[in-house]
Amino acid sequence: MGVYVNPRGETKENFLISNGIMVDYSFKWVDVPEGCLPVVLIDNGMFTAAVIAYSSCEFDQCVSDITQVHTIYIVAIKDLLLVSKLADYI
């Protein structure tokens, strides 16, 4: 995992709530709308990480560990480019 949401002036959680749409655990990579990417908010206990799943493999890695608490958001790529290094990966 390598691309993370890091907004300035707000938390990653607030960014996702304001700019994303939460989806349930049954969400699959094939369901990603055009112009968007899934962001998986992972709670590691001491901190959270908002991982941008820029490929199906990345998405599968993010959601495969059922021991980690995670929430999935769908966010427009144009918004993600403003708060991450996503441009280096796509």
N, CA, C and O atoms as CSV, one atom per row, in Angstrom:
chain,resi,resn,atom,element,x,y,z
A,1,MET,N,N,0.848,-1.183,0.000
A,1,MET,CA,C,0.000,0.000,0.000
A,1,MET,C,C,0.885,1.234,0.000
A,1,MET,O,O,1.855,1.321,0.753
A,2,GLY,N,N,0.534,2.194,-0.862
A,2,GLY,CA,C,1.430,3.309,-0.970
A,2,GLY,C,C,0.870,4.681,-1.203
A,2,GLY,O,O,1.621,5.650,-1.092
A,3,VAL,N,N,-0.408,4.839,-1.521
A,3,VAL,CA,C,-0.944,6.179,-1.777
A,3,VAL,C,C,-1.974,6.497,-0.703
A,3,VAL,O,O,-2.959,5.780,-0.529
A,4,TYR,N,N,-1.725,7.586,0.010
A,4,TYR,CA,C,-2.568,7.933,1.157
A,4,TYR,C,C,-3.185,9.316,1.006
A,4,TYR,O,O,-2.600,10.206,0.390
A,5,VAL,N,N,-4.370,9.483,1.576
A,5,VAL,CA,C,-5.036,10.784,1.645
A,5,VAL,C,C,-4.421,11.548,2.817
A,5,VAL,O,O,-4.434,11.071,3.952
A,6,ASN,N,N,-3.884,12.737,2.535
A,6,ASN,CA,C,-3.298,13.590,3.567
A,6,ASN,C,C,-3.721,15.039,3.343
A,6,ASN,O,O,-2.918,15.844,2.870
A,7,PRO,N,N,-4.959,15.387,3.670
A,7,PRO,CA,C,-5.418,16.763,3.451
A,7,PRO,C,C,-4.792,17.724,4.453
A,7,PRO,O,O,-4.430,17.340,5.565
A,8,ARG,N,N,-4.675,18.957,4.044
A,8,ARG,CA,C,-4.185,20.008,4.940
A,8,ARG,C,C,-5.385,20.775,5.463
A,8,ARG,O,O,-6.315,21.083,4.718
A,9,GLY,N,N,-5.354,21.078,6.748
A,9,GLY,CA,C,-6.415,21.885,7.328
A,9,GLY,C,C,-7.633,21.110,7.784
A,9,GLY,O,O,-8.577,21.700,8.309
A,10,GLU,N,N,-7.634,19.794,7.595
A,10,GLU,CA,C,-8.731,18.956,8.077
A,10,GLU,C,C,-8.234,17.527,8.213
A,10,GLU,O,O,-7.205,17.160,7.646
A,11,THR,N,N,-8.960,16.736,8.957
A,11,THR,CA,C,-8.571,15.343,9.110
A,11,THR,C,C,-8.945,14.549,7.869
A,11,THR,O,O,-9.802,14.961,7.088
A,12,LYS,N,N,-8.301,13.421,7.701
A,12,LYS,CA,C,-8.648,12.548,6.565
A,12,LYS,C,C,-10.082,12.055,6.689
A,12,LYS,O,O,-10.773,11.871,5.687
A,13,GLU,N,N,-10.530,11.840,7.938
A,13,GLU,CA,C,-11.914,11.405,8.156
A,13,GLU,C,C,-12.900,12.474,7.689
A,13,GLU,O,O,-13.882,12.157,7.018
A,14,ASN,N,N,-12.649,13.737,8.039
A,14,ASN,CA,C,-13.536,14.823,7.593
A,14,ASN,C,C,-13.503,14.977,6.083
A,14,ASN,O,O,-14.539,15.219,5.464
A,15,PHE,N,N,-12.318,14.839,5.477
A,15,PHE,CA,C,-12.217,14.900,4.021
A,15,PHE,C,C,-13.088,13.833,3.377
A,15,PHE,O,O,-13.828,14.114,2.435
A,16,LEU,N,N,-13.002,12.618,3.883
A,16,LEU,CA,C,-13.777,11.516,3.301
A,16,LEU,C,C,-15.271,11.711,3.496
A,16,LEU,O,O,-16.053,11.421,2.590
A,17,ILE,N,N,-15.678,12.194,4.650
A,17,ILE,CA,C,-17.096,12.449,4.896
A,17,ILE,C,C,-17.611,13.544,3.959
A,17,ILE,O,O,-18.722,13.449,3.439
A,18,SER,N,N,-16.793,14.590,3.745
A,18,SER,CA,C,-17.205,15.729,2.906
A,18,SER,C,C,-17.141,15.435,1.415
A,18,SER,O,O,-17.944,15.959,0.644
A,19,ASN,N,N,-16.186,14.595,1.002
A,19,ASN,CA,C,-15.930,14.408,-0.423
A,19,ASN,C,C,-16.226,13.008,-0.952
A,19,ASN,O,O,-16.166,12.770,-2.158
A,20,GLY,N,N,-16.540,12.097,-0.061
A,20,GLY,CA,C,-16.754,10.724,-0.494
A,20,GLY,C,C,-18.154,10.226,-0.207
A,20,GLY,O,O,-18.962,10.892,0.440
A,21,ILE,N,N,-18.408,9.051,-0.701
A,21,ILE,CA,C,-19.661,8.343,-0.443
A,21,ILE,C,C,-19.280,7.005,0.180
A,21,ILE,O,O,-18.562,6.211,-0.427
A,22,MET,N,N,-19.762,6.765,1.386
A,22,MET,CA,C,-19.465,5.506,2.060
A,22,MET,C,C,-20.252,4.380,1.399
A,22,MET,O,O,-21.437,4.522,1.099
A,23,VAL,N,N,-19.567,3.257,1.178
A,23,VAL,CA,C,-20.209,2.071,0.617
A,23,VAL,C,C,-20.034,0.916,1.599
A,23,VAL,O,O,-19.211,0.989,2.512
A,24,ASP,N,N,-20.802,-0.138,1.409
A,24,ASP,CA,C,-20.729,-1.245,2.372
A,24,ASP,C,C,-19.660,-2.262,1.961
A,24,ASP,O,O,-19.032,-2.142,0.909
A,25,TYR,N,N,-19.476,-3.252,2.812
A,25,TYR,CA,C,-18.418,-4.238,2.621
A,25,TYR,C,C,-18.614,-5.122,1.403
A,25,TYR,O,O,-17.672,-5.789,0.974
A,26,SER,N,N,-19.796,-5.146,0.842
A,26,SER,CA,C,-20.025,-5.958,-0.355
A,26,SER,C,C,-19.508,-5.271,-1.620
A,26,SER,O,O,-19.535,-5.866,-2.697
A,27,PHE,N,N,-19.038,-4.027,-1.503
A,27,PHE,CA,C,-18.526,-3.276,-2.641
A,27,PHE,C,C,-17.342,-4.016,-3.268
A,27,PHE,O,O,-16.462,-4.513,-2.564
A,28,LYS,N,N,-17.335,-4.079,-4.590
A,28,LYS,CA,C,-16.271,-4.751,-5.342
A,28,LYS,C,C,-15.603,-3.764,-6.298
A,28,LYS,O,O,-16.185,-2.737,-6.649
A,29,TRP,N,N,-14.386,-4.083,-6.711
A,29,TRP,CA,C,-13.635,-3.216,-7.617
A,29,TRP,C,C,-14.425,-2.938,-8.899
A,29,TRP,O,O,-14.371,-1.825,-9.423
A,30,VAL,N,N,-15.146,-3.921,-9.403
A,30,VAL,CA,C,-15.915,-3.732,-10.647
A,30,VAL,C,C,-17.023,-2.696,-10.481
A,30,VAL,O,O,-17.569,-2.215,-11.475
A,31,ASP,N,N,-17.366,-2.345,-9.234
A,31,ASP,CA,C,-18.418,-1.365,-8.971
A,31,ASP,C,C,-17.908,0.078,-8.927
A,31,ASP,O,O,-18.698,1.002,-8.733
A,32,VAL,N,N,-16.599,0.285,-9.105
A,32,VAL,CA,C,-16.035,1.633,-9.022
A,32,VAL,C,C,-16.564,2.479,-10.186
A,32,VAL,O,O,-16.383,2.113,-11.347
A,33,PRO,N,N,-17.222,3.615,-9.877
A,33,PRO,CA,C,-17.718,4.480,-10.947
A,33,PRO,C,C,-16.568,5.150,-11.705
A,33,PRO,O,O,-15.508,5.410,-11.137
A,34,GLU,N,N,-16.787,5.420,-12.967
A,34,GLU,CA,C,-15.778,6.101,-13.772
A,34,GLU,C,C,-15.464,7.464,-13.154
A,34,GLU,O,O,-16.362,8.178,-12.709
A,35,GLY,N,N,-14.195,7.806,-13.134
A,35,GLY,CA,C,-13.767,9.091,-12.578
A,35,GLY,C,C,-13.600,9.084,-11.073
A,35,GLY,O,O,-13.355,10.129,-10.471
A,36,CYS,N,N,-13.730,7.913,-10.455
A,36,CYS,CA,C,-13.621,7.786,-9.000
A,36,CYS,C,C,-12.682,6.651,-8.642
A,36,CYS,O,O,-12.332,5.821,-9.481
A,37,LEU,N,N,-12.281,6.632,-7.380
A,37,LEU,CA,C,-11.511,5.523,-6.833
A,37,LEU,C,C,-11.987,5.251,-5.413
A,37,LEU,O,O,-12.468,6.157,-4.732
A,38,PRO,N,N,-11.856,4.008,-4.968
A,38,PRO,CA,C,-12.171,3.717,-3.579
A,38,PRO,C,C,-11.027,4.154,-2.666
A,38,PRO,O,O,-9.853,4.029,-3.011
A,39,VAL,N,N,-11.393,4.666,-1.505
A,39,VAL,CA,C,-10.432,4.978,-0.454
A,39,VAL,C,C,-10.842,4.133,0.745
A,39,VAL,O,O,-11.990,4.174,1.187
A,40,VAL,N,N,-9.890,3.370,1.261
A,40,VAL,CA,C,-10.162,2.487,2.388
A,40,VAL,C,C,-9.565,3.118,3.637
A,40,VAL,O,O,-8.347,3.250,3.760
A,41,LEU,N,N,-10.432,3.502,4.554
A,41,LEU,CA,C,-9.997,4.067,5.827
A,41,LEU,C,C,-9.780,2.908,6.784
A,41,LEU,O,O,-10.725,2.220,7.171
A,42,ILE,N,N,-8.522,2.700,7.161
A,42,ILE,CA,C,-8.154,1.573,8.017
A,42,ILE,C,C,-7.825,2.094,9.408
A,42,ILE,O,O,-7.027,3.017,9.568
A,43,ASP,N,N,-8.446,1.493,10.401
A,43,ASP,CA,C,-8.183,1.854,11.794
A,43,ASP,C,C,-7.174,0.864,12.359
A,43,ASP,O,O,-7.486,-0.306,12.582
A,44,ASN,N,N,-5.957,1.358,12.586
A,44,ASN,CA,C,-4.894,0.511,13.123
A,44,ASN,C,C,-4.820,0.550,14.639
A,44,ASN,O,O,-3.862,0.043,15.223
A,45,GLY,N,N,-5.807,1.137,15.280
A,45,GLY,CA,C,-5.805,1.242,16.732
A,45,GLY,C,C,-5.214,2.551,17.202
A,45,GLY,O,O,-5.916,3.366,17.801
A,46,MET,N,N,-3.928,2.771,16.941
A,46,MET,CA,C,-3.270,3.997,17.380
A,46,MET,C,C,-3.454,5.144,16.384
A,46,MET,O,O,-3.318,6.312,16.748
A,47,PHE,N,N,-3.761,4.813,15.136
A,47,PHE,CA,C,-3.954,5.833,14.109
A,47,PHE,C,C,-4.795,5.246,12.988
A,47,PHE,O,O,-5.031,4.039,12.937
A,48,THR,N,N,-5.243,6.119,12.090
A,48,THR,CA,C,-5.964,5.651,10.907
A,48,THR,C,C,-5.133,5.963,9.671
A,48,THR,O,O,-4.300,6.869,9.676
A,49,ALA,N,N,-5.372,5.204,8.621
A,49,ALA,CA,C,-4.732,5.428,7.325
A,49,ALA,C,C,-5.829,5.409,6.273
A,49,ALA,O,O,-6.682,4.521,6.270
A,50,ALA,N,N,-5.803,6.388,5.386
A,50,ALA,CA,C,-6.771,6.457,4.289
A,50,ALA,C,C,-6.036,6.097,3.004
A,50,ALA,O,O,-5.378,6.939,2.395
A,51,VAL,N,N,-6.157,4.840,2.602
A,51,VAL,CA,C,-5.422,4.300,1.471
A,51,VAL,C,C,-6.257,4.444,0.200
A,51,VAL,O,O,-7.409,4.013,0.148
A,52,ILE,N,N,-5.665,5.049,-0.814
A,52,ILE,CA,C,-6.337,5.159,-2.111
A,52,ILE,C,C,-6.064,3.873,-2.878
A,52,ILE,O,O,-4.913,3.555,-3.177
A,53,ALA,N,N,-7.110,3.143,-3.193
A,53,ALA,CA,C,-6.976,1.889,-3.943
A,53,ALA,C,C,-7.005,2.228,-5.432
A,53,ALA,O,O,-8.074,2.300,-6.038
A,54,TYR,N,N,-5.821,2.435,-6.018
A,54,TYR,CA,C,-5.717,2.883,-7.404
A,54,TYR,C,C,-5.744,1.725,-8.407
A,54,TYR,O,O,-5.722,1.951,-9.617
A,55,SER,N,N,-5.791,0.493,-7.909
A,55,SER,CA,C,-5.888,-0.685,-8.790
A,55,SER,C,C,-6.675,-1.772,-8.071
A,55,SER,O,O,-6.903,-1.699,-6.864
A,56,SER,N,N,-7.083,-2.772,-8.824
A,56,SER,CA,C,-7.838,-3.867,-8.208
A,56,SER,C,C,-6.978,-4.627,-7.207
A,56,SER,O,O,-7.480,-5.052,-6.166
A,57,CYS,N,N,-5.701,-4.805,-7.498
A,57,CYS,CA,C,-4.805,-5.489,-6.552
A,57,CYS,C,C,-4.667,-4.696,-5.257
A,57,CYS,O,O,-4.700,-5.267,-4.167
A,58,GLU,N,N,-4.514,-3.384,-5.380
A,58,GLU,CA,C,-4.403,-2.528,-4.198
A,58,GLU,C,C,-5.689,-2.592,-3.371
A,58,GLU,O,O,-5.638,-2.657,-2.143
A,59,PHE,N,N,-6.834,-2.573,-4.045
A,59,PHE,CA,C,-8.110,-2.660,-3.345
A,59,PHE,C,C,-8.223,-3.987,-2.596
A,59,PHE,O,O,-8.612,-4.015,-1.429
A,60,ASP,N,N,-7.884,-5.080,-3.269
A,60,ASP,CA,C,-7.966,-6.394,-2.633
A,60,ASP,C,C,-7.069,-6.474,-1.404
A,60,ASP,O,O,-7.467,-7.045,-0.389
A,61,GLN,N,N,-5.863,-5.911,-1.480
A,61,GLN,CA,C,-4.956,-5.903,-0.332
A,61,GLN,C,C,-5.542,-5.121,0.841
A,61,GLN,O,O,-5.417,-5.529,1.995
A,62,CYS,N,N,-6.179,-3.999,0.533
A,62,CYS,CA,C,-6.729,-3.137,1.588
A,62,CYS,C,C,-7.866,-3.798,2.346
A,62,CYS,O,O,-7.992,-3.617,3.557
A,63,VAL,N,N,-8.689,-4.558,1.652
A,63,VAL,CA,C,-9.887,-5.105,2.301
A,63,VAL,C,C,-9.759,-6.578,2.678
A,63,VAL,O,O,-10.688,-7.153,3.245
A,64,SER,N,N,-8.623,-7.191,2.369
A,64,SER,CA,C,-8.492,-8.627,2.615
A,64,SER,C,C,-8.268,-8.982,4.079
A,64,SER,O,O,-8.617,-10.085,4.500
A,65,ASP,N,N,-7.697,-8.080,4.860
A,65,ASP,CA,C,-7.416,-8.384,6.264
A,65,ASP,C,C,-8.666,-8.111,7.088
A,65,ASP,O,O,-8.949,-6.970,7.454
A,66,ILE,N,N,-9.404,-9.168,7.371
A,66,ILE,CA,C,-10.677,-8.996,8.070
A,66,ILE,C,C,-10.497,-8.648,9.547
A,66,ILE,O,O,-11.468,-8.337,10.237
A,67,THR,N,N,-9.250,-8.699,10.031
A,67,THR,CA,C,-9.020,-8.327,11.436
A,67,THR,C,C,-8.908,-6.817,11.604
A,67,THR,O,O,-9.034,-6.312,12.719
A,68,GLN,N,N,-8.673,-6.089,10.515
A,68,GLN,CA,C,-8.581,-4.633,10.591
A,68,GLN,C,C,-9.959,-4.014,10.359
A,68,GLN,O,O,-10.699,-4.431,9.468
A,69,VAL,N,N,-10.286,-3.023,11.166
A,69,VAL,CA,C,-11.532,-2.285,10.972
A,69,VAL,C,C,-11.305,-1.312,9.828
A,69,VAL,O,O,-10.364,-0.518,9.854
A,70,HIS,N,N,-12.161,-1.377,8.837
A,70,HIS,CA,C,-12.016,-0.451,7.719
A,70,HIS,C,C,-13.385,-0.002,7.197
A,70,HIS,O,O,-14.400,-0.681,7.351
A,71,THR,N,N,-13.356,1.167,6.577
A,71,THR,CA,C,-14.536,1.747,5.955
A,71,THR,C,C,-14.146,2.133,4.538
A,71,THR,O,O,-13.048,2.643,4.316
A,72,ILE,N,N,-15.021,1.898,3.585
A,72,ILE,CA,C,-14.728,2.180,2.184
A,72,ILE,C,C,-15.535,3.395,1.724
A,72,ILE,O,O,-16.745,3.475,1.938
A,73,TYR,N,N,-14.838,4.335,1.090
A,73,TYR,CA,C,-15.469,5.518,0.503
A,73,TYR,C,C,-15.138,5.557,-0.982
A,73,TYR,O,O,-14.063,5.125,-1.398
A,74,ILE,N,N,-16.061,6.073,-1.771
A,74,ILE,CA,C,-15.816,6.338,-3.179
A,74,ILE,C,C,-15.606,7.848,-3.311
A,74,ILE,O,O,-16.440,8.644,-2.879
A,75,VAL,N,N,-14.466,8.230,-3.923
A,75,VAL,CA,C,-14.104,9.647,-4.010
A,75,VAL,C,C,-13.689,9.960,-5.444
A,75,VAL,O,O,-13.046,9.143,-6.104
A,76,ALA,N,N,-14.055,11.131,-5.915
A,76,ALA,CA,C,-13.676,11.568,-7.263
A,76,ALA,C,C,-12.156,11.717,-7.351
A,76,ALA,O,O,-11.524,12.254,-6.442
A,77,ILE,N,N,-11.585,11.243,-8.443
A,77,ILE,CA,C,-10.143,11.327,-8.651
A,77,ILE,C,C,-9.678,12.774,-8.582
A,77,ILE,O,O,-8.618,13.051,-8.021
A,78,LYS,N,N,-10.452,13.705,-9.142
A,78,LYS,CA,C,-10.051,15.123,-9.127
A,78,LYS,C,C,-9.874,15.636,-7.703
A,78,LYS,O,O,-9.012,16.479,-7.459
A,79,ASP,N,N,-10.671,15.145,-6.760
A,79,ASP,CA,C,-10.535,15.545,-5.359
A,79,ASP,C,C,-9.326,14.869,-4.712
A,79,ASP,O,O,-8.636,15.478,-3.894
A,80,LEU,N,N,-9.074,13.625,-5.074
A,80,LEU,CA,C,-7.944,12.888,-4.510
A,80,LEU,C,C,-6.602,13.460,-4.955
A,80,LEU,O,O,-5.628,13.422,-4.203
A,81,LEU,N,N,-6.550,13.986,-6.167
A,81,LEU,CA,C,-5.308,14.576,-6.664
A,81,LEU,C,C,-4.873,15.774,-5.826
A,81,LEU,O,O,-3.687,16.100,-5.782
A,82,LEU,N,N,-5.819,16.428,-5.164
A,82,LEU,CA,C,-5.515,17.613,-4.349
A,82,LEU,C,C,-4.960,17.265,-2.973
A,82,LEU,O,O,-4.364,18.121,-2.318
A,83,VAL,N,N,-5.144,16.029,-2.522
A,83,VAL,CA,C,-4.774,15.673,-1.148
A,83,VAL,C,C,-3.868,14.436,-1.075
A,83,VAL,O,O,-3.785,13.784,-0.034
A,84,SER,N,N,-3.197,14.121,-2.177
A,84,SER,CA,C,-2.366,12.908,-2.194
A,84,SER,C,C,-1.316,13.025,-3.292
A,84,SER,O,O,-1.241,14.019,-4.015
A,85,LYS,N,N,-0.514,11.979,-3.388
A,85,LYS,CA,C,0.474,11.861,-4.465
A,85,LYS,C,C,-0.026,10.876,-5.523
A,85,LYS,O,O,0.768,10.196,-6.173
A,86,LEU,N,N,-1.331,10.807,-5.687
A,86,LEU,CA,C,-1.961,9.877,-6.628
A,86,LEU,C,C,-1.434,10.064,-8.052
A,86,LEU,O,O,-1.314,9.085,-8.788
A,87,ALA,N,N,-1.121,11.280,-8.450
A,87,ALA,CA,C,-0.658,11.531,-9.807
A,87,ALA,C,C,0.611,10.736,-10.133
A,87,ALA,O,O,0.871,10.437,-11.299
A,88,ASP,N,N,1.395,10.395,-9.116
A,88,ASP,CA,C,2.605,9.600,-9.328
A,88,ASP,C,C,2.301,8.138,-9.646
A,88,ASP,O,O,3.173,7.411,-10.123
A,89,TYR,N,N,1.061,7.704,-9.383
A,89,TYR,CA,C,0.696,6.299,-9.530
A,89,TYR,C,C,-0.247,6.024,-10.687
A,89,TYR,O,O,-0.384,4.873,-11.101
A,90,ILE,N,N,-0.896,7.043,-11.217
A,90,ILE,CA,C,-1.838,6.799,-12.319
A,90,ILE,C,C,-1.350,7.430,-13.611
A,90,ILE,O,O,-2.018,7.324,-14.640
